[in-house]
Amino acid sequence: MSASSSAPTLVWFRQDLRLSDNPALTAAVARGGPVVPLYLLDDETPGSWAMGGASRWWLHHSLQSLGDDLSAKGATLILRRGKATEILPAMAEEIGAAAVLWNRCYEPWAVPRDTALKERLKASGLEIESFSASLLQEPWTVQTGAGKPYTVFSPFWRAIRDRDVPRPLAAPGEVTGGEGLASDRLEDWQLLPQRPDWASGLRESWTPGEQAAQERLTAFLEERVARYADKRNRPDIDGTSGLSPYLHWGEISPRQIWHATQHRLSADDTAGKGAWSFLSELGWRDFSYHLLFHWPSLMEETWKDNFKAFPWRENPEGLRAWCRGRTGFPIVDAGMRQLWHTGWMHNRVRMIVGSFLIKDLMVHWQEGERWFWDTLVDADAASNGASWQWVAGCGADAAPYFRIFNPMTQGEKFDPSGDYTRKWVPEVAGLPDRYLHRPWEAPDEVLAEAGVRLGETYPKPIVDHGEARQAALAAFENIKKGAA
């Protein structure tokens, strides 16, 4: 792209709310003229995938942080609300922009919109360029030997793990532009909950923003990455990075994580197993976007056709109990309460609660996907859709249909001390470990001593897991035969 000495460059921020390793921002500064940073609250997103409550909370604080960071560099973040297809061309004309730059998004509503915007803005005589900023590898650059998209993770990971990952870009030393332009007030967007204010747990748990993301990565690599492979499945241990919301909002890039982890590998021989297990999770994230890009219906349609015949049940009471963490299965309830309070859930527990909803209650995986979309601070179109279909057994590289997690044994295996469950389900905290994950098996005197009255202080199980498992297996076998 040719440089321009005086005409402004408009930089459209989206899920890249950072200054470092931001290719669009770096390229805009290199052009030499004023840089106008713009964030649009785009109302073009399809209704069912409008931003959820937890995401709106995070976005408010992330934009606040980005605005402060840009101000420290000399620029003003401009906020506008409306459809990108209308606001962006008008904004470019308003400032007399010579170029409009952005980093790519891959959601099924973003790709056609951005393609149309490129054509329209180019027709107006503007220079337009988009950049890779949120994945290790672009989805269209990874293909099988037959030239097709991957549908299984392991060969996908082998195909990308040894590829070159560009080194992250430093933050610009100075960014000037945006002063005096009309901008919405962030408070007027009402992204934060008001009545009731349910976000106290989010405030306790998270500090959005680029600096917080870098601090979290540093702490993880110094303190926990070496044991990540062994501890990542333990919700009772602080063994994960907690970087997923920062990655989703682009407050940190996968390239930054990749190279920081590689540096840790070179400096610490003991970090190898844990570091590569951690990096493979970045691979899973890329794989989810690979699937979403090539199969844009991933969020809304069952990936495997035979699963469309699965006899899902209408079970509003079961769904409500699941959402509220009142199923009577302590590890399931612990996860759902952690989600509601913090906007996040440990990944092992996500699999447990997903399996319970789908295979014990036989509620459609889309119901769980929608609840997560509204309540997760890391609600991500690709990861959410791919993960729910993985648990259901109907997605790419999915768990086999006969894998039905037993919530009792899962709790006993991955929360053996009960610390996680007792924290989030205090009603059963007084039970001995032996009965913590199956309180209905405790003798009356043990329940009484622990202050547990099943059906009163804590729910009885809303389903018999053994019977539910057999019913699910029978349903899965039927659709399997139908596909044969």
C-alpha positions as CSV (number, residue, x, y, z in Angstrom):
1,M,0.0,0.0,0.0
2,S,1.4,3.4,-0.9
3,A,1.9,6.0,1.8
4,S,0.0,9.2,2.1
5,S,1.5,12.2,3.9
6,S,-1.6,14.1,4.9
7,A,-5.0,12.5,4.2
8,P,-6.4,10.6,7.2
9,T,-6.6,6.9,7.5
10,L,-9.7,5.3,9.1
11,V,-9.0,2.3,11.3
12,W,-12.0,0.2,12.0
13,F,-11.6,-1.7,15.3
14,R,-13.6,-4.8,15.9
15,Q,-12.4,-7.9,17.8
16,D,-8.8,-6.5,17.9
17,L,-9.1,-4.1,20.9
18,R,-5.3,-3.7,21.4
19,L,-2.5,-1.5,20.2
20,S,0.3,-4.1,20.0
21,D,0.4,-6.7,17.1
22,N,-2.4,-4.8,15.5
23,P,-1.5,-4.9,11.7
24,A,-4.3,-2.5,10.6
25,L,-3.2,0.1,13.2
26,T,0.5,-0.3,12.4
27,A,-0.1,0.1,8.7
28,A,-2.2,3.2,9.3
29,V,0.5,4.8,11.3
30,A,3.0,4.0,8.6
31,R,1.0,5.9,6.0
32,G,2.1,9.1,7.7
33,G,-1.2,11.1,8.0
34,P,-3.7,11.3,10.9
35,V,-5.1,8.0,12.1
36,V,-8.8,8.0,13.1
37,P,-9.6,5.0,15.3
38,L,-13.3,4.0,15.1
39,Y,-15.4,1.4,16.9
40,L,-18.9,0.7,15.6
41,L,-21.5,-0.9,17.7
42,D,-22.9,-2.7,14.6
43,D,-26.6,-3.5,14.8
44,E,-26.3,-5.6,11.6
45,T,-25.7,-8.9,13.6
46,P,-28.6,-11.3,13.1
47,G,-31.1,-11.2,16.0
48,S,-30.4,-14.6,17.4
49,W,-26.7,-13.8,17.6
50,A,-26.9,-10.3,18.9
51,M,-24.3,-9.7,21.6
52,G,-25.1,-11.4,24.9
53,G,-25.2,-9.7,28.3
54,A,-21.8,-10.9,29.5
55,S,-20.2,-9.9,26.2
56,R,-21.7,-6.4,26.4
57,W,-20.3,-6.0,29.9
58,W,-16.8,-7.0,28.7
59,L,-17.0,-4.8,25.6
60,H,-17.8,-1.7,27.7
61,H,-14.7,-2.1,29.8
62,S,-12.5,-3.2,26.9
63,L,-13.5,-0.1,25.0
64,Q,-12.8,2.0,28.0
65,S,-9.3,0.5,28.3
66,L,-8.6,0.9,24.5
67,G,-9.7,4.5,24.6
68,D,-7.3,5.2,27.5
69,D,-4.5,3.5,25.7
70,L,-5.1,5.4,22.5
71,S,-5.4,8.7,24.4
72,A,-2.0,8.0,26.0
73,K,-0.6,7.7,22.4
74,G,-2.2,10.9,21.2
75,A,-5.4,9.7,19.5
76,T,-9.1,9.7,20.3
77,L,-11.2,6.6,19.9
78,I,-14.4,7.5,18.0
79,L,-17.6,5.6,18.9
80,R,-20.5,5.4,16.5
81,R,-23.6,3.2,16.6
82,G,-25.3,1.7,13.6
83,K,-24.9,-0.5,10.6
84,A,-21.3,-0.7,9.3
85,T,-22.5,-0.6,5.7
86,E,-23.9,2.9,6.4
87,I,-21.7,4.4,9.0
88,L,-18.3,3.4,7.6
89,P,-18.7,5.0,4.2
90,A,-20.2,8.1,5.8
91,M,-17.4,8.3,8.3
92,A,-14.7,8.0,5.6
93,E,-16.3,10.8,3.7
94,E,-16.7,12.9,6.8
95,I,-13.0,12.9,7.6
96,G,-11.8,12.9,4.0
97,A,-10.1,9.6,4.4
98,A,-7.7,8.3,1.8
99,A,-7.8,4.7,3.2
100,V,-9.8,2.5,5.4
101,L,-8.1,-0.4,7.2
102,W,-9.3,-3.2,9.4
103,N,-8.4,-6.7,10.7
104,R,-10.4,-9.6,9.5
105,C,-13.4,-11.2,11.2
106,Y,-14.7,-14.7,10.1
107,E,-18.3,-14.9,11.5
108,P,-20.9,-15.8,8.8
109,W,-22.5,-12.4,9.1
110,A,-19.1,-10.5,8.9
111,V,-17.6,-12.1,5.8
112,P,-20.2,-11.0,3.2
113,R,-20.7,-7.6,4.9
114,D,-16.9,-6.9,4.8
115,T,-16.7,-8.1,1.2
116,A,-19.5,-5.8,0.1
117,L,-17.9,-2.9,2.1
118,K,-14.6,-3.4,0.4
119,E,-16.2,-3.2,-3.1
120,R,-18.2,-0.1,-2.1
121,L,-15.4,1.8,-0.6
122,K,-13.0,0.9,-3.4
123,A,-15.6,2.2,-5.9
124,S,-15.5,5.5,-4.0
125,G,-11.7,5.8,-4.7
126,L,-10.5,4.7,-1.2
127,E,-7.6,2.4,-0.6
128,I,-8.9,-0.6,1.4
129,E,-6.9,-3.3,3.1
130,S,-7.7,-6.0,5.6
131,F,-5.2,-7.9,7.7
132,S,-4.8,-11.2,9.5
133,A,-4.7,-10.5,13.2
134,S,-6.7,-13.1,15.2
135,L,-5.6,-16.5,14.0
136,L,-2.3,-18.4,13.6
137,Q,-3.2,-19.3,10.1
138,E,-5.9,-18.0,7.8
139,P,-8.7,-20.6,7.2
140,W,-8.2,-20.7,3.4
141,T,-4.5,-21.4,3.6
142,V,-4.8,-24.8,5.3
143,Q,-5.9,-27.7,3.1
144,T,-5.6,-31.4,3.0
145,G,-3.5,-33.1,0.3
146,A,-6.7,-33.3,-1.8
147,G,-7.1,-29.5,-1.5
148,K,-10.1,-29.7,0.8
149,P,-10.8,-28.2,4.3
150,Y,-9.8,-30.3,7.3
151,T,-12.6,-32.0,9.3
152,V,-10.4,-33.7,11.9
153,F,-8.2,-31.8,14.4
154,S,-5.1,-34.0,14.6
155,P,-4.0,-33.7,10.9
156,F,-5.0,-30.1,11.0
157,W,-2.7,-29.5,14.0
158,R,0.1,-31.4,12.3
159,A,-0.4,-29.2,9.2
160,I,0.0,-25.9,11.1
161,R,2.1,-26.5,14.2
162,D,5.4,-26.3,12.3
163,R,4.4,-23.4,10.0
164,D,5.9,-20.0,10.4
165,V,4.0,-17.7,12.7
166,P,4.9,-14.1,12.1
167,R,6.5,-12.3,15.0
168,P,4.1,-9.9,16.7
169,L,4.3,-6.2,15.9
170,A,5.2,-3.7,18.6
171,A,2.6,-1.0,19.6
172,P,3.1,2.2,17.7
173,G,5.0,4.9,19.5
174,E,2.5,7.6,18.6
175,V,-1.0,7.7,17.1
176,T,-2.6,11.0,16.3
177,G,-6.1,11.6,15.1
178,G,-9.7,11.7,15.9
179,E,-9.7,14.9,17.9
180,G,-12.8,17.1,17.6
181,L,-14.9,14.5,15.8
182,A,-18.4,13.6,17.0
183,S,-18.4,10.5,19.1
184,D,-21.0,8.7,21.1
185,R,-20.5,8.4,24.9
186,L,-19.8,4.9,25.9
187,E,-22.2,5.2,28.8
188,D,-25.0,6.0,26.4
189,W,-24.7,2.6,24.8
190,Q,-25.9,1.0,28.1
191,L,-23.8,-2.1,27.7
192,L,-23.7,-2.6,31.5
193,P,-26.6,-4.2,33.4
194,Q,-28.6,-1.7,35.4
195,R,-31.6,-3.2,37.2
196,P,-30.7,-5.7,38.4
197,D,-26.9,-5.3,38.3
198,W,-25.9,-9.0,37.9
199,A,-22.3,-8.2,37.1
200,S,-20.7,-8.1,40.5
201,G,-19.1,-11.6,40.0
202,L,-17.7,-10.4,36.6
203,R,-16.2,-7.4,38.2
204,E,-14.6,-9.6,40.9
205,S,-13.2,-12.1,38.4
206,W,-12.0,-10.0,35.4
207,T,-10.1,-6.9,34.4
208,P,-10.6,-6.4,30.7
209,G,-8.0,-4.7,28.5
210,E,-4.7,-5.2,26.8
211,Q,-2.5,-4.7,29.8
212,A,-4.5,-7.2,31.9
213,A,-4.2,-9.7,29.1
214,Q,-0.4,-9.4,28.9
215,E,-0.1,-9.7,32.7
216,R,-2.2,-12.8,32.7
217,L,-0.1,-14.4,30.0
218,T,3.1,-13.6,31.8
219,A,1.8,-15.0,35.1
220,F,0.6,-18.2,33.4
221,L,3.9,-18.8,31.6
222,E,5.9,-18.2,34.7
223,E,3.8,-20.1,37.2
224,R,1.6,-22.7,35.6
225,V,2.5,-23.7,32.0
226,A,4.9,-26.5,33.0
227,R,2.0,-28.3,34.8
228,Y,-0.7,-27.4,32.3
229,A,-0.9,-30.8,30.6
230,D,-1.4,-32.5,33.9
231,K,-3.6,-29.9,35.7
232,R,-5.7,-28.4,32.9
233,N,-8.6,-30.8,33.6
234,R,-8.9,-30.0,37.3
235,P,-11.4,-27.2,38.0
236,D,-10.3,-27.2,41.6
237,I,-6.8,-26.0,40.6
238,D,-5.9,-22.7,39.0
239,G,-4.2,-24.5,36.2
240,T,-5.4,-22.8,33.0
241,S,-4.5,-19.5,31.4
242,G,-7.9,-17.8,31.5
243,L,-7.0,-16.0,28.3
244,S,-10.0,-17.0,26.2
245,P,-12.0,-13.8,26.7
246,Y,-8.9,-11.7,25.9
247,L,-8.3,-13.7,22.8
248,H,-11.9,-13.4,21.7
249,W,-11.9,-9.6,22.1
250,G,-8.5,-9.3,20.6
251,E,-6.9,-7.7,23.6
252,I,-4.1,-10.2,23.0
253,S,-3.2,-12.0,19.7
254,P,-2.5,-15.7,19.2
255,R,0.8,-14.7,17.7
256,Q,1.8,-13.0,20.9
257,I,0.8,-16.1,22.9
258,W,2.6,-18.4,20.4
259,H,5.9,-16.5,20.5
260,A,5.9,-15.9,24.3
261,T,5.3,-19.6,24.9
262,Q,8.0,-20.6,22.4
263,H,10.4,-18.2,24.3
264,R,9.4,-20.0,27.5
265,L,10.1,-23.3,25.9
266,S,13.6,-22.3,24.9
267,A,14.3,-21.0,28.4
268,D,12.8,-23.8,30.5
269,D,13.3,-27.5,29.6
270,T,10.6,-28.5,32.0
271,A,7.9,-26.5,30.2
272,G,7.8,-28.7,27.1
273,K,4.9,-31.0,27.6
274,G,2.7,-28.3,29.2
275,A,3.7,-25.6,26.7
276,W,2.8,-27.8,23.7
277,S,-0.4,-28.9,25.3
278,F,-1.3,-25.2,25.8
279,L,-0.3,-24.3,22.2
280,S,-2.5,-27.1,20.9
281,E,-5.4,-25.2,22.4
282,L,-4.6,-22.3,20.1
283,G,-4.7,-24.9,17.4
284,W,-8.2,-26.0,18.4
285,R,-9.2,-22.3,18.3
286,D,-7.9,-22.0,14.7
287,F,-9.6,-25.3,13.8
288,S,-12.9,-24.0,15.1
289,Y,-12.5,-20.9,12.8
290,H,-11.4,-23.2,10.0
291,L,-14.7,-25.1,10.3
292,L,-16.8,-21.9,10.7
293,F,-15.3,-20.3,7.6
294,H,-15.8,-23.3,5.4
295,W,-19.2,-24.3,7.0
296,P,-20.8,-20.9,7.9
297,S,-23.9,-22.7,9.2
298,L,-21.9,-24.4,12.0
299,M,-23.6,-22.3,14.7
300,E,-27.1,-23.1,13.5
301,E,-27.3,-26.4,11.7
302,T,-26.2,-29.9,12.8
303,W,-23.0,-30.7,10.9
304,K,-23.7,-34.4,10.5
305,D,-26.9,-34.9,8.5
306,N,-28.1,-38.1,10.3
307,F,-28.2,-36.2,13.6
308,K,-31.0,-34.0,12.2
309,A,-33.3,-37.0,12.9
310,F,-32.3,-37.1,16.6
311,P,-35.5,-37.1,18.8
312,W,-34.7,-34.0,20.9
313,R,-37.1,-33.4,23.8
314,E,-39.0,-30.3,24.7
315,N,-38.0,-30.1,28.4
316,P,-38.4,-26.5,29.6
317,E,-38.3,-27.5,33.3
318,G,-35.0,-29.4,32.8
319,L,-33.5,-26.6,30.8
320,R,-34.4,-24.1,33.4
321,A,-32.9,-26.3,36.2
322,W,-29.8,-26.7,34.2
323,C,-29.4,-22.9,33.5
324,R,-29.9,-22.1,37.2
325,G,-27.6,-24.8,38.5
326,R,-30.4,-26.7,40.2
327,T,-30.2,-30.2,38.6
328,G,-29.3,-32.1,41.8
329,F,-25.9,-33.2,40.3
330,P,-23.3,-31.1,42.2
331,I,-20.6,-30.9,39.6
332,V,-23.1,-29.8,36.9
333,D,-24.6,-27.3,39.2
334,A,-21.2,-26.0,40.3
335,G,-20.3,-25.3,36.6
336,M,-23.5,-23.6,35.8
337,R,-23.2,-21.4,38.9
338,Q,-19.6,-20.5,38.1
339,L,-20.8,-19.5,34.7
340,W,-23.5,-17.2,36.0
341,H,-21.3,-15.6,38.6
342,T,-18.1,-15.1,36.6
343,G,-19.1,-15.3,33.0
344,W,-16.7,-18.2,32.5
345,M,-16.6,-21.9,33.1
346,H,-13.7,-24.4,33.3
347,N,-13.4,-26.3,30.0
348,R,-13.6,-29.8,31.6
349,V,-16.8,-28.7,33.3
350,R,-18.1,-27.2,30.1
351,M,-17.9,-30.7,28.6
352,I,-19.7,-32.2,31.7
353,V,-22.6,-29.8,31.7
354,G,-22.9,-30.0,27.9
355,S,-23.1,-33.8,28.0
356,F,-25.7,-33.6,30.8
357,L,-27.9,-31.2,28.9
358,I,-27.7,-33.1,25.6
359,K,-27.5,-36.7,26.7
360,D,-29.2,-36.9,30.1
361,L,-31.9,-34.4,29.4
362,M,-31.9,-34.8,25.6
363,V,-32.3,-31.1,25.1
364,H,-31.1,-29.8,21.7
365,W,-27.4,-28.6,21.8
366,Q,-28.6,-25.3,20.4
367,E,-30.3,-24.5,23.7
368,G,-27.0,-24.8,25.5
369,E,-25.2,-22.9,22.8
370,R,-27.6,-20.0,23.1
371,W,-27.3,-19.9,26.9
372,F,-23.5,-19.9,26.7
373,W,-23.7,-17.1,24.1
374,D,-25.6,-14.9,26.5
375,T,-23.6,-15.7,29.7
376,L,-20.0,-16.2,28.6
377,V,-17.5,-13.4,28.6
378,D,-15.6,-15.4,26.0
379,A,-18.7,-16.2,23.8
380,D,-17.2,-16.9,20.5
381,A,-19.1,-17.9,17.4
382,A,-16.6,-20.5,16.2
383,S,-15.6,-22.1,19.5
384,N,-19.1,-22.1,20.9
385,G,-20.7,-23.7,17.8
386,A,-17.9,-26.2,17.2
387,S,-17.6,-27.2,20.9
388,W,-21.3,-27.8,21.4
389,Q,-21.5,-30.0,18.3
390,W,-18.4,-31.8,19.5
391,V,-20.1,-32.7,22.8
392,A,-23.3,-33.7,21.0
393,G,-21.4,-36.0,18.7
394,C,-22.7,-34.3,15.6
395,G,-19.8,-32.0,14.7
396,A,-16.5,-32.3,13.0
397,D,-14.0,-34.6,14.8
398,A,-16.8,-35.0,17.4
399,A,-16.8,-37.1,20.5
400,P,-18.2,-40.5,19.7
401,Y,-22.0,-40.7,20.3
402,F,-21.5,-43.3,23.0
403,R,-19.4,-41.0,25.1
404,I,-21.8,-39.9,27.8
405,F,-20.2,-38.3,30.7
406,N,-21.2,-39.7,34.1
407,P,-21.5,-36.6,36.3
408,M,-20.7,-38.5,39.5
409,T,-17.5,-40.1,38.3
410,Q,-16.4,-37.0,36.4
411,G,-16.8,-35.0,39.7
412,E,-14.9,-37.6,41.7
413,K,-12.1,-37.8,39.1
414,F,-11.6,-34.1,38.3
415,D,-12.6,-32.6,41.6
416,P,-11.4,-35.3,44.0
417,S,-11.0,-32.9,47.0
418,G,-14.4,-31.3,46.3
419,D,-13.0,-27.8,46.6
420,Y,-14.6,-26.6,43.3
421,T,-17.9,-28.2,44.0
422,R,-18.1,-27.0,47.6
423,K,-17.2,-23.4,46.5
424,W,-20.1,-23.2,44.1
425,V,-22.6,-25.5,45.7
426,P,-22.3,-24.6,49.4
427,E,-25.6,-26.4,50.2
428,V,-23.7,-29.8,50.0
429,A,-20.4,-28.5,51.3
430,G,-20.7,-30.4,54.6
431,L,-21.0,-33.8,53.0
432,P,-17.9,-36.1,53.2
433,D,-16.0,-36.6,49.9
434,R,-17.6,-40.0,49.4
435,Y,-21.1,-38.6,49.0
436,L,-20.3,-35.1,47.7
437,H,-20.9,-35.9,44.1
438,R,-23.8,-38.3,44.8
439,P,-25.7,-36.9,47.8
440,W,-28.8,-39.0,47.2
441,E,-26.7,-42.1,48.2
442,A,-25.8,-40.6,51.6
443,P,-27.5,-42.2,54.6
444,D,-30.1,-40.1,56.4
445,E,-27.8,-39.5,59.3
446,V,-25.0,-38.3,57.1
447,L,-27.3,-35.9,55.3
448,A,-28.7,-34.6,58.6
449,E,-25.2,-34.0,60.0
450,A,-24.3,-32.1,56.8
451,G,-27.5,-30.0,57.0
452,V,-28.7,-31.4,53.6
453,R,-32.4,-32.0,53.1
454,L,-32.8,-33.3,49.6
455,G,-35.7,-31.6,47.8
456,E,-35.6,-28.7,50.3
457,T,-32.1,-27.3,50.8
458,Y,-30.8,-28.9,47.6
459,P,-32.7,-30.5,44.7
460,K,-33.1,-34.2,44.2
461,P,-31.6,-35.4,40.9
462,I,-33.9,-34.2,38.1
463,V,-33.1,-37.4,36.1
464,D,-31.8,-40.9,36.8
465,H,-28.5,-40.9,35.0
466,G,-28.4,-44.6,34.3
467,E,-31.9,-44.6,32.7
468,A,-31.1,-41.4,30.8
469,R,-27.9,-42.9,29.5
470,Q,-29.7,-45.9,28.1
471,A,-32.4,-43.8,26.5
472,A,-29.7,-41.6,24.8
473,L,-27.7,-44.6,23.6
474,A,-30.9,-46.1,22.1
475,A,-31.7,-42.8,20.3
476,F,-28.1,-42.5,19.0
477,E,-28.2,-46.2,17.8
478,N,-31.4,-45.5,15.9
479,I,-30.1,-42.5,13.9
480,K,-26.9,-44.5,13.3
481,K,-28.9,-47.2,11.7
482,G,-30.8,-44.7,9.7
483,A,-27.6,-43.3,8.3
484,A,-26.3,-46.8,7.3
